[in-house]
């Protein structure tokens, strides 16, 4: 009979194969690693312009820098175009392959200049939050102005809404959200 202290890491158990602990100690990938199972560390940042002086790309990049300083090394930056009249939001998000990108992410951060109940229906923010909820992906928001009441935020299933306007504030928001995601 062999005790656990007599076995060497990676050696098979008597009458069986090596345990997952034995395989990991021997440097072999775990079953989860070998099969790509687990929670992604990627954060999807889908951001519209946050005003005339902060473009979508600038805002998304600032949030990403903050998230990376908070330990999330992978960010998927997705600047969103300004919504035009008659623009089909669903077609836009499909063209950006947002669903696949979102399902491959740990969480999604939606950036919008303003969050208010009267402008949500049919907006990019509303559509992304809805898709995130339906996919089981946590959604957070960064906005210059938060006019949502608790009920509206609950309907969107936003975990947290952070107010930020300038680039430095967006970086701090990214850092704070990285710690939550």
N, C-alpha and C positions, 0 to 999 in steps of 0.2 A: 504494500500500500504506500502511495506517495502522498506526502502532505503538500499543501500549496507552497510552503517555503522551500521544498525540495525541487520544484519545477523551475525551469528557466523560462523567461519571457519568450513567447512564441512557440514553445514546445506544446505539442498537442496534449490534451487531457487523456488520461488512460481510457481507451475505448471510445474516443471521440475526437473532435477537432479542437483547435485552439479557440479560446474564448475571444470576445471582441477586445477585452482589455489586453490579452496576450498579443493579439494582432497589432493593436495600436502601439504597444510597447516595442514591438519588433519593427515599427516604422511603416507597417502596412496600413492603407486607408481603411477607415471604418466602412461598414456596409452603406451607411447614409452618404458618406463622401463618395464612395465608388459608384453609387447609383444616382447621384445628384439630388438626394432628398434632403430637405431641411429648409430653414427660413433664409431667404436671401438677405444680404446685407446692403443691397442696392436701395437707394431712395429715389423715387421718381419725382421730379420737380417740374410741374406744368404751370407755367406762369405767363399771364397776360401783362401788358404794360401797367406799371403802377403810377401812372401820371405822365405828364408831358416831358419830364426830365429823367424818367427812369424807364427805359425800354424793357420789353419782355426778356430779352437776352441778358441785359445788365442785372435785372432783378433776379432771374433764375440763377445766374452765375454767382451773385452775392450770397444767396441762400445756400447754394452748393458749397461755397467756401466755408461758410459757417458750419454746415453739417460735417464737412470733412475735418474741420478743427475740433469737432466734437467726437470724432472717432469713426464716423461712417465714411469709409474710404471710397465707396462707389456711389456716384450720383449719376442719374440719367437726366440731363437737363433738356427740357422740352419747351422752348419759348413758343408762346401762342400768338398768332396774329391778332390784330385788332378786329373785333367782330364787326362786320359790315352789315348793312341792311340786306335782308334776304339771304344771308349766309346760312347754309344748313350746317348746324353745329355737329350733327352726327356724322356727316360726310367729312367734315374737317378732321374730327378725331379719328375716324377710320383711316384717312390719308396719313395721319401721323402715327398709325399703328399703336394707338394709345392703349387699347385693351391688352395686347400682348405685353407691352412694356410695363403696364400696371400689374399684371398677374406675376411678372417676374421680379416685382419689387417688394420690399419689406413694408413700405408705406408710400403714400402719395401726398405731396404738398401742393396745394392749389394756390396760386398767387393771383390776386385781383385788386384793382384799384379801389373798389368799393364793394362791400357786401351789404345789400339791402333787399328786403323781402320783395318789393315791387319790381325789381329788375332781375330776380333770379330765374323765373320761368323761362325756359328756352335758352338760358345763358350757358356758356362754356363751363363756368364754375359749377352750375347745377348739374349739368350732364356728367362731368367728371366725378363729382361727389356721388351721384346716383350709381354710376358704373362701379365705383370703388366699393360702395355698400353692397351691391349685388354680387361682387366678386370676393367679398370678405377681406378687402384690403383696407386698413385704417387710413382715414383721410384727415389731413390737417389743413389749415388755411392761414395764409399771410395776406394781410390787406392794409391799405392805407386808412380806410375808414370802415369800422365794423358797426353797421346799423341793424344787425340781426338781433332779435330777441332770443331767449333761451329755446322757445318752441321752434323757431325757424332753424336754428343751429342743430337742434335735435332731428328735425325732418331731414336735413342734409347729412346727418350722422357725422358731423365734424367733431373730431376728438378734442381739438383745441383750435381757437382762432387767436392769432397773434397780430397785433397792430404794429406796422413798421412802414416808414416812408422813404427814408434815405438809404444809401448803400450800406453804411455802417449798421444801421438799425436792422436791415435785411440780413446781414451777416450774423448779428446777435440772435435774430429770430431763427436762422438756420441752426445755430449752435444749440439753442434751447430745444428745438424740435428734434434734433439728433439725439438728445438725451432721453427724449420720450419715446422715440420710434424704435 
